[in-house]
Every structure is written in C-alpha cells, then in structure tokens.
Amino acid sequence: MSYEFDLFVIGAGSGGVRAARFAAGFGAKVAVAESRYLGGTCVNVGCVPKKLLVYGAHFAEEFEQASGFGWTLGASSFDWSTLIANKDREINRLNGIYRNLLVNSGVTLLEGHATLTGPNEVLVNGQRHTAKHILIATGGWPQIPEIPGHEHAISSNEAFFLKALPKRVLVVGGGYIAVEFAGIFQGLGAETSLLYRGEMFLRGFDGSVRKHLHEELLKRGMDVQFNADIARIDKQPDGSLKATLKDGRVLEADCVFYATGRRPMLDNLGLETTGVKLDKRGFINVNDLYQTDEPSILAIGDVIGRVQLTPVALAEGMAVARRLFKPEQYRPVDYNMIPTAVFSQPAIGTVGLSEEQALEDGHQVQIFESSFRPMKLTMTDCQERTFMKLVVDAETDKVLGCHMVGPEAGEIVQGLAIAMKAGATKQHFDETIGVHPTAAEEFVTMRTPTKR
C-alpha cells in the first residue's frame, strides 16, 4: 500500500521536531501537525521562559550584594510587564526558528489539530492524510486538583502571561516546578508561601540536597509549609483569594499557583480508532523501540511518562528517526546517568544515584560532602552556603552520584556528567587538578569521607 507520508508526527515540541527534521534529512517524506505553538511546552510555557524569569529574579540579590564590592546603586524598581513583554518577544523569535527548522528540512507543516482515524490515517483541518508510520509527541499538560474553587487557581501555563506580579502568592506542590516558581515569585518581590502535602519536597532527589535547599529557602525568608494541603479556594469581593487548608487554617493570597503534576495530552487524539493502549498511569504504553500496541504508531516524550525532560525527548526523537530511516546509525537511548538541574534559588544540579538509591540498589557506599560559603559572598552580608556531594561505590571506587546546591550548579554538573558517563572513579576525581579559585574545584578536593 502506498502512503502520502513515510512519517506523520503529531506535535511540534522538542521531540517531535527532532524526529521530523532528522527523518526528513534521512530522505523520508514527513509531515508535522501542531495545533498550539511550535516548540512545545519547553519553548513556550516551560524551560525557556522559566529560565528567563529565573534570571530576572536573581537581580534583586545581585543589587544587594554589589555594595560589598564598592558599588553604590540608586533605588531599584521592577516592572513585571517589561519582563513579560521581552520574554514574549524572545519566545516569538524561537517559534520562528522552529518553523524554519522544519520547513527548511523539507517537512510539511500542518497547523491544526490532528486526530487519528485509524492505524495509518490522520485528520487535520478536515483533510485526511495517510502515513506508513505515525509518531505521537503531544507532550503533557498541568493538572489542578478539582477541589472547590479550583477555577480560581492557575498553573504554569497561565503564570507566564499574568498581567501583573501578584503581591501574595501561594505555590502548591513539591516538585521542581513548584520550587522553581516559588523562587521566581519571591525573587521578583512577591510574598511567597510554598505548600507541600508531604514531609519534604523534591521526592526522589538526594536527601542531603533536599535538606540543604530547605535551609537556604528559609534563610531567604520564604514561608515553606510541609504537611499542608488546600481543601478549598474562595474568591473574595476585592478579588483576593482565601485558601482553606485541610487542617482548618486559612491563608490569604492574590494568586494560588498549582504545580502538582502533569498528565499526558491525549485530548481528542482519536486513540480509540487504533490499538494504542495506555499504561496504568494513563500514559501511552510503548516498548523499548517506542512502538505502541498498534504497530504503525509510535510515541515519545512526556506522553509516554518515562523521563520527562526536554533533552530526553530529543534523544528519543533522534532514536526513532534513525531506527526507521537510518538503521545503521541507530543506538538506543541510555536512561542511566541523565543529568538534570532544578533552577531553584539556589540551584540544584544532579547526576547519577542519590545516597538513598545507591543503598537501595545494594551498594556499599562512601559519602563525600562539603558545605561552604562561596567566595563571591565573602564580602557581602549574604550567608548562603553551597553544598556538594559525591556518592561513591566503596568496592569499585566508581562515582555513583554527584549532587550540588549552589550558583551555576547545572553548568558545573553538566561537565561532571560526561566523566560519570565514562565511568569515572573517585581516584579520577582526586587526580584531576582543580580550576582555582572556583566552586567547582571542590569536587576534586574532597578527600575524607563524611560517611561510610
């Protein structure tokens, strides 16, 4: 049977665009359908605009610290509308780049909602298209619990388009999005409370990292409340919000921001016309080759619920394109040693196993930790401390995990991830000469285990 396209991609986010571009480069006839915005969550309402807001939130402390270095500054003020307008301009620029990447690669771009009408058929804007392979890369969508008054709360989707910076914000959640936005709002001047229903936020991260970040947030004056959950939200006559917690306490705010999880974006996708099945969590079920239970349909990225990070979706998209159209270049995605960062304030960078995971996996471990005041802060009143940690296999000397809380943590850990991917041992770290004076050199000067 002949098809109109070799590959039809639903979703022009990071993973979908990568798969489409490279498949077209390998000679395939490719189409991409996108109903929302080019670049997906990351470019439009995720990593990119969030990082721009994080940069903006750092300036208040930079101004404050400048006096220790001899700078005298006039009164500073912040204008939210300017930040958002400049952010929008940058995102529009990136949208154009994504469009050019697709079109210049020879990909057919269809701007409209795509619905599956069969194993090899897709309907877009009333027109039916056929394809030998269909790739679902529709990403995820934030979820807000359906408590009474949930319609008064916002998610990360809306936060990037607020008309004004709220004076008082309640951030609800314990994952990296909640922690990052709490830092953004507070850094820009909002009175911020972070509420999490559990005992400690950032579940899955190393316990020492979680504890250190909590201490640093408290130093910055953030109101962090654990074992706290909202039962209902009521809008007041003056437009403010009253949040009633499950323990009966009442908190007042101008904005309630939820970051309590994301669901796969499967709305009106037409999966029922195919053999595609979902796993018990509601994500699309795929095998190691990203094939669904319908042989002609594949899925990658957040919609399969594995590691929900942009670089992982890019790697998955590349793997699909290579396997289908350039099999001699195919290699599977390695989900081990994936570095990641949390752009909290201060930031977290991490790669490999936490101490808890290493012990759970049966390793005998040595722990190396260091906490110090960064050199930049020694001439200021700021008491922030940087934290670094190595988790080492006591038998093989292999470094199993590397963790940092402090300025530029993500930048530093990216380089260390390469070493760990190559199988670096603690001896390799010890024999590496440091770059002085830097914070990063601490990773190669930690000699004495703090714990065995």
C-alpha positions as CSV (number, residue, x, y, z in Angstrom):
1,M,0.0,0.0,0.0
2,S,1.3,3.5,-0.8
3,Y,1.1,6.3,1.7
4,E,1.1,10.1,1.4
5,F,3.9,10.3,4.1
6,D,6.5,8.0,5.4
7,L,6.2,9.6,8.9
8,F,3.5,11.7,10.3
9,V,4.3,13.5,13.6
10,I,1.6,14.8,15.9
11,G,3.1,17.5,18.0
12,A,5.8,20.1,17.2
13,G,7.5,20.1,20.5
14,S,11.2,19.2,21.1
15,G,10.9,15.5,20.5
16,G,8.5,15.7,17.5
17,V,10.5,18.4,15.7
18,R,13.8,16.5,16.2
19,A,12.3,13.3,14.9
20,A,10.7,15.1,11.9
21,R,13.8,17.0,10.9
22,F,16.2,14.1,11.0
23,A,13.7,11.7,9.4
24,A,13.4,14.2,6.5
25,G,17.2,14.6,6.4
26,F,17.4,10.8,6.0
27,G,15.2,11.0,2.9
28,A,11.8,10.3,4.4
29,K,8.7,12.2,3.4
30,V,7.5,13.8,6.6
31,A,4.6,15.9,7.9
32,V,4.1,17.5,11.3
33,A,0.8,18.7,12.7
34,E,0.6,21.2,15.6
35,S,-2.5,23.0,16.9
36,R,-0.9,25.1,19.6
37,Y,2.6,26.5,19.3
38,L,5.8,25.5,17.7
39,G,8.5,24.3,20.2
40,G,6.0,22.7,22.6
41,T,6.0,23.2,26.3
42,C,9.7,23.8,26.7
43,V,9.9,26.7,24.4
44,N,6.6,28.3,25.2
45,V,5.4,27.6,28.7
46,G,8.3,25.6,30.2
47,C,12.1,25.5,30.5
48,V,12.9,28.5,28.3
49,P,10.6,31.2,29.6
50,K,11.0,29.9,33.1
51,K,14.8,30.3,32.9
52,L,14.3,33.8,31.6
53,L,12.2,34.6,34.7
54,V,14.8,32.9,36.9
55,Y,17.4,35.2,35.5
56,G,15.1,38.2,36.3
57,A,14.6,37.0,39.8
58,H,18.3,37.0,40.6
59,F,18.9,40.7,40.1
60,A,17.5,41.8,43.5
61,E,20.2,39.8,45.3
62,E,22.9,41.0,42.8
63,F,22.0,44.6,43.6
64,E,22.1,43.9,47.3
65,Q,25.5,42.3,47.1
66,A,27.0,44.9,44.9
67,S,27.7,47.3,47.8
68,G,30.3,44.9,49.2
69,F,32.3,45.4,46.0
70,G,32.2,49.2,46.2
71,W,29.1,49.8,44.0
72,T,26.6,52.4,45.1
73,L,23.3,52.0,43.3
74,G,20.2,54.2,43.2
75,A,16.8,52.9,44.2
76,S,15.9,49.9,42.0
77,S,12.4,49.0,40.9
78,F,10.9,46.1,39.0
79,D,8.4,46.2,36.2
80,W,6.7,42.8,35.5
81,S,5.1,43.9,32.2
82,T,8.5,44.7,30.8
83,L,9.9,41.3,31.7
84,I,6.9,39.5,30.2
85,A,6.9,41.6,27.0
86,N,10.6,40.9,26.5
87,K,10.0,37.2,27.3
88,D,7.2,37.1,24.7
89,R,9.4,38.7,22.1
90,E,12.1,36.1,22.7
91,I,9.6,33.2,22.5
92,N,8.2,34.5,19.2
93,R,11.7,34.6,17.9
94,L,12.2,30.9,18.9
95,N,8.9,30.0,17.3
96,G,10.2,31.4,14.0
97,I,13.4,29.4,14.4
98,Y,11.4,26.2,14.9
99,R,9.3,26.9,11.9
100,N,12.4,27.5,9.7
101,L,14.0,24.3,11.0
102,L,11.0,22.3,9.9
103,V,10.3,24.0,6.6
104,N,14.0,24.1,5.6
105,S,14.3,20.4,6.3
106,G,11.6,19.7,3.8
107,V,8.9,18.8,6.4
108,T,5.3,19.6,5.6
109,L,3.9,21.7,8.4
110,L,0.2,21.4,9.1
111,E,-1.1,23.9,11.6
112,G,-4.3,22.4,13.1
113,H,-5.5,19.7,15.5
114,A,-4.6,16.2,14.4
115,T,-7.0,13.3,15.1
116,L,-6.2,9.7,14.5
117,T,-8.9,8.0,12.3
118,G,-7.1,4.7,12.0
119,P,-3.7,3.0,12.3
120,N,-2.3,4.9,9.3
121,E,-4.7,7.8,9.0
122,V,-4.8,11.3,10.5
123,L,-7.4,14.0,10.0
124,V,-6.2,17.7,10.2
125,N,-8.4,20.7,9.3
126,G,-11.0,18.4,7.7
127,Q,-8.4,16.8,5.4
128,R,-7.4,13.1,5.7
129,H,-3.7,12.1,5.4
130,T,-2.1,8.7,5.4
131,A,1.3,7.6,6.7
132,K,3.3,4.4,7.0
133,H,4.4,5.5,10.5
134,I,2.6,7.9,12.9
135,L,4.6,9.4,15.8
136,I,2.6,10.8,18.8
137,A,4.7,13.5,20.5
138,T,1.9,15.6,22.1
139,G,3.6,16.2,25.5
140,G,1.9,16.8,28.8
141,W,-0.5,19.3,30.4
142,P,-0.6,20.6,34.0
143,Q,-3.2,19.3,36.3
144,I,-5.0,21.2,39.1
145,P,-6.9,19.1,41.6
146,E,-10.7,19.6,41.4
147,I,-11.2,21.0,44.8
148,P,-14.0,23.6,45.4
149,G,-12.8,26.8,43.9
150,H,-10.0,25.2,41.7
151,E,-11.1,27.5,38.9
152,H,-9.5,30.4,40.8
153,A,-6.1,28.8,40.7
154,I,-3.5,28.9,37.9
155,S,-0.9,26.6,36.6
156,S,2.5,27.2,34.9
157,N,0.6,27.7,31.6
158,E,-1.0,30.9,32.9
159,A,1.8,32.1,35.1
160,F,3.9,33.2,32.1
161,F,1.0,35.5,31.0
162,L,-0.1,37.2,34.2
163,K,-0.9,40.9,33.7
164,A,0.8,41.9,36.9
165,L,3.0,40.3,39.5
166,P,0.8,39.2,42.4
167,K,1.6,40.7,45.8
168,R,1.0,37.4,47.7
169,V,1.4,34.0,46.1
170,L,0.6,30.5,47.4
171,V,2.6,27.9,45.4
172,V,1.2,24.4,45.9
173,G,3.4,21.4,45.1
174,G,6.7,19.7,46.0
175,G,8.3,19.0,42.6
176,Y,10.9,21.1,40.7
177,I,8.3,23.3,39.0
178,A,6.8,24.3,42.4
179,V,10.2,25.0,43.9
180,E,11.4,27.0,40.9
181,F,8.3,29.2,40.6
182,A,8.3,29.8,44.4
183,G,11.9,31.2,43.9
184,I,10.8,33.3,40.9
185,F,7.8,34.9,42.6
186,Q,9.8,35.6,45.8
187,G,12.9,36.9,43.9
188,L,10.7,39.3,42.0
189,G,9.2,40.7,45.2
190,A,6.1,38.7,45.9
191,E,5.3,37.5,49.4
192,T,5.5,33.8,48.7
193,S,4.5,30.6,50.6
194,L,5.3,27.1,49.3
195,L,2.8,24.5,50.4
196,Y,3.5,20.7,50.1
197,R,1.3,17.9,51.4
198,G,4.3,15.7,52.1
199,E,7.1,15.6,54.7
200,M,9.8,17.1,52.4
201,F,9.7,18.5,48.9
202,L,11.7,17.2,45.8
203,R,10.9,13.5,46.4
204,G,13.5,11.3,44.5
205,F,16.3,13.8,45.0
206,D,19.2,13.1,47.4
207,G,18.1,13.6,51.0
208,S,21.0,15.9,51.8
209,V,20.2,18.1,48.8
210,R,16.6,18.4,49.8
211,K,17.5,19.3,53.4
212,H,20.1,21.9,52.3
213,L,17.8,23.6,49.8
214,H,15.1,23.8,52.5
215,E,17.5,25.5,54.9
216,E,18.6,28.0,52.2
217,L,15.0,28.9,51.3
218,L,14.2,29.6,54.9
219,K,17.3,31.9,55.1
220,R,15.8,33.8,52.2
221,G,12.7,34.3,54.2
222,M,10.4,32.0,52.2
223,D,7.4,30.6,54.0
224,V,7.8,26.8,53.4
225,Q,5.0,24.7,54.9
226,F,5.1,20.9,54.7
227,N,2.1,18.6,55.5
228,A,0.0,21.4,54.2
229,D,-2.8,21.0,51.6
230,I,-5.6,23.2,50.4
231,A,-9.2,22.0,50.8
232,R,-10.9,24.9,49.1
233,I,-10.3,28.3,47.5
234,D,-12.8,31.1,47.8
235,K,-12.7,34.4,45.9
236,Q,-13.3,37.5,48.0
237,P,-15.2,40.6,46.9
238,D,-12.0,42.5,46.5
239,G,-10.6,39.9,44.1
240,S,-8.2,38.3,46.6
241,L,-8.3,34.6,47.4
242,K,-8.9,32.8,50.6
243,A,-7.4,29.3,50.8
244,T,-8.7,27.0,53.5
245,L,-6.3,24.2,54.4
246,K,-7.3,20.7,55.3
247,D,-6.1,21.4,58.9
248,G,-8.6,24.3,59.1
249,R,-6.1,27.1,58.8
250,V,-6.9,30.0,56.4
251,L,-4.3,31.7,54.1
252,E,-5.0,34.8,52.1
253,A,-3.3,35.4,48.7
254,D,-3.7,37.2,45.4
255,C,-2.7,34.1,43.4
256,V,-2.8,30.4,44.0
257,F,-0.3,28.6,41.7
258,Y,-0.6,24.8,41.4
259,A,2.3,22.6,40.3
260,T,1.1,19.2,41.4
261,G,1.7,17.1,38.4
262,R,1.2,16.8,34.7
263,R,-1.0,14.5,32.6
264,P,-0.4,13.2,29.1
265,M,-2.0,15.4,26.4
266,L,-4.3,12.9,24.7
267,D,-7.4,15.1,24.3
268,N,-9.4,14.4,21.1
269,L,-6.5,12.4,19.7
270,G,-8.6,9.6,18.4
271,L,-6.7,6.7,20.1
272,E,-10.0,4.8,20.3
273,T,-9.8,4.3,16.5
274,T,-6.5,2.4,16.9
275,G,-5.0,-0.4,19.0
276,V,-2.9,2.0,21.1
277,K,-3.2,1.2,24.8
278,L,-2.4,3.3,27.9
279,D,-0.4,2.1,31.0
280,K,-1.9,2.1,34.5
281,R,-0.8,5.7,35.0
282,G,-2.6,6.9,31.9
283,F,0.4,7.4,29.6
284,I,0.8,5.8,26.2
285,N,2.2,2.3,26.6
286,V,5.3,1.7,24.4
287,N,8.1,-0.9,24.2
288,D,11.8,-0.2,24.1
289,L,11.6,0.9,20.4
290,Y,8.8,3.4,21.3
291,Q,6.2,1.3,19.5
292,T,2.7,1.3,20.8
293,D,0.4,-1.7,20.8
294,E,-0.6,-0.5,17.3
295,P,2.5,-1.5,15.1
296,S,2.3,1.6,12.9
297,I,2.1,4.1,15.7
298,L,4.9,5.2,17.9
299,A,5.1,7.7,20.8
300,I,7.9,9.6,22.6
301,G,8.4,12.3,25.2
302,D,6.2,13.4,28.1
303,V,3.3,11.5,26.6
304,I,4.9,8.1,27.5
305,G,5.8,9.2,31.0
306,R,9.3,7.9,31.3
307,V,11.9,10.7,32.0
308,Q,10.0,13.9,31.3
309,L,12.9,16.2,30.3
310,T,13.4,18.0,27.0
311,P,16.9,16.5,26.3
312,V,15.4,13.1,26.8
313,A,12.6,13.8,24.3
314,L,15.2,15.0,21.8
315,A,17.2,11.8,22.3
316,E,14.0,9.7,21.8
317,G,13.1,11.6,18.7
318,M,16.5,11.0,17.2
319,A,16.4,7.3,18.1
320,V,13.0,6.9,16.3
321,A,14.3,8.7,13.2
322,R,17.4,6.7,13.0
323,R,15.8,3.3,13.6
324,L,13.1,3.9,10.9
325,F,15.1,5.6,8.2
326,K,18.9,5.3,9.0
327,P,19.1,2.0,10.9
328,E,22.9,1.7,10.5
329,Q,23.2,4.8,12.8
330,Y,20.6,3.6,15.4
331,R,21.5,3.3,19.0
332,P,19.1,3.1,21.9
333,V,18.6,5.9,24.4
334,D,20.5,5.2,27.6
335,Y,18.4,6.4,30.6
336,N,21.3,6.0,33.0
337,M,23.3,8.9,34.3
338,I,20.9,11.6,33.0
339,P,22.0,14.9,34.4
340,T,19.3,17.4,35.5
341,A,19.0,20.8,37.2
342,V,16.4,22.5,39.3
343,F,16.5,26.2,38.8
344,S,15.6,27.0,42.3
345,Q,17.4,29.8,44.2
346,P,20.0,28.5,44.9
347,A,20.0,26.0,42.0
348,I,20.4,22.2,42.2
349,G,22.5,20.1,39.8
350,T,22.5,16.4,40.0
351,V,23.6,13.3,38.0
352,G,23.5,9.6,39.0
353,L,22.3,7.9,42.1
354,S,21.2,9.6,45.3
355,E,22.6,8.1,48.5
356,E,19.3,6.6,49.2
357,Q,19.0,5.0,45.8
358,A,22.6,3.6,46.0
359,L,21.9,1.9,49.3
360,E,18.6,0.6,48.0
361,D,20.4,-0.9,45.0
362,G,22.7,-2.8,47.3
363,H,25.9,-0.7,47.0
364,Q,28.4,-0.3,49.9
365,V,28.9,3.5,49.7
366,Q,31.3,6.2,50.8
367,I,29.8,9.7,51.1
368,F,31.9,12.8,50.5
369,E,30.2,16.1,51.3
370,S,31.3,19.7,51.5
371,S,29.4,22.9,52.5
372,F,31.0,26.3,52.2
373,R,30.2,30.0,51.7
374,P,31.0,30.9,48.1
375,M,33.9,33.3,47.5
376,K,31.7,35.8,45.9
377,L,29.7,36.2,49.1
378,T,32.6,36.7,51.5
379,M,32.5,40.5,51.0
380,T,28.7,40.6,51.5
381,D,26.2,40.0,54.3
382,C,24.7,37.0,52.5
383,Q,25.0,33.8,54.4
384,E,24.1,31.4,51.6
385,R,26.2,28.2,51.5
386,T,27.0,25.9,48.6
387,F,26.6,22.2,49.1
388,M,28.4,19.4,47.1
389,K,28.2,15.7,47.5
390,L,29.7,12.6,45.9
391,V,28.2,9.1,46.3
392,V,31.0,6.5,45.7
393,D,30.9,2.7,45.5
394,A,33.2,1.6,48.3
395,E,34.2,-1.6,46.5
396,T,34.8,-0.4,42.9
397,D,35.6,3.3,43.7
398,K,33.2,4.3,41.0
399,V,31.4,7.6,41.4
400,L,27.7,6.7,41.5
401,G,26.2,10.1,42.1
402,C,27.1,13.7,42.0
403,H,25.0,16.4,43.6
404,M,25.3,20.2,44.1
405,V,23.2,23.1,45.5
406,G,24.6,26.5,44.7
407,P,25.2,29.1,41.9
408,E,25.7,27.6,38.4
409,A,25.0,24.0,39.7
410,G,23.5,23.0,36.4
411,E,26.5,24.3,34.4
412,I,29.0,22.5,36.7
413,V,27.2,19.2,36.8
414,Q,26.9,19.0,33.0
415,G,30.6,18.6,32.7
416,L,30.8,16.1,35.5
417,A,28.1,14.0,33.9
418,I,30.4,13.3,31.0
419,A,33.1,12.0,33.4
420,M,30.5,9.8,35.2
421,K,29.1,8.5,31.9
422,A,32.6,7.4,31.1
423,G,32.8,5.5,34.4
424,A,35.0,7.9,36.4
425,T,36.2,6.7,39.8
426,K,36.9,8.7,42.9
427,Q,40.6,8.3,42.1
428,H,40.0,10.1,38.8
429,F,38.3,12.9,40.6
430,D,41.2,13.1,43.2
431,E,43.9,13.1,40.4
432,T,42.2,15.9,38.5
433,I,43.7,19.3,39.1
434,G,41.1,21.9,40.0
435,V,40.5,25.3,38.4
436,H,41.3,27.8,41.1
437,P,39.6,29.7,42.6
438,T,36.2,28.2,41.6
439,A,33.5,26.5,43.5
440,A,33.7,23.6,41.0
441,E,37.2,22.7,42.2
442,E,35.7,21.4,45.4
443,F,34.5,18.3,43.6
444,V,38.1,17.3,43.0
445,T,39.5,18.2,46.5
446,M,37.1,16.3,48.8
447,R,39.4,13.7,50.3
448,T,37.9,12.4,53.5
449,P,34.6,10.5,53.6
450,T,31.9,12.1,55.8
451,K,30.0,8.8,56.0
452,R,30.6,5.2,55.1
